[in-house]
């Protein structure tokens, strides 16, 4: 049964400016996400789509960012063929477990100027 859906879209330029600040990067992105994005030619697009995924995930939970979850605890990873998924940790993992969420489905898309993500939660 679907328990939540969230979509977010961000301007790549906005995130491109934000990632100039190392504090922003370290508060929002995991070490693995940073390594992944920094290895790409179009790193701003990759950071932006991950940021959109974190926002979409929070929307799917029906929360936004109100203290129960943190951006850094929502990690977007790709398997060996590029399929994205979300891994949670810390308080966010506890929150997701308590909500009995069994599956997280994610779709990511980006261009040079926009990045979007959709997250569907199943319980």
Buried (B, 14 or more C-beta within 10 A) or exposed (E): EEBBBBBBBBEBEEBBEBBEEEEBBEEBBBEEBBEBBEEEEEBBBBBBBBBBBBBBBBBBBEBEEEEBBBBBBBBBBEEEEEEBBBBBBEEBBBBBEEBEBEEBBBEBEBEEEBBBBBBBBEE
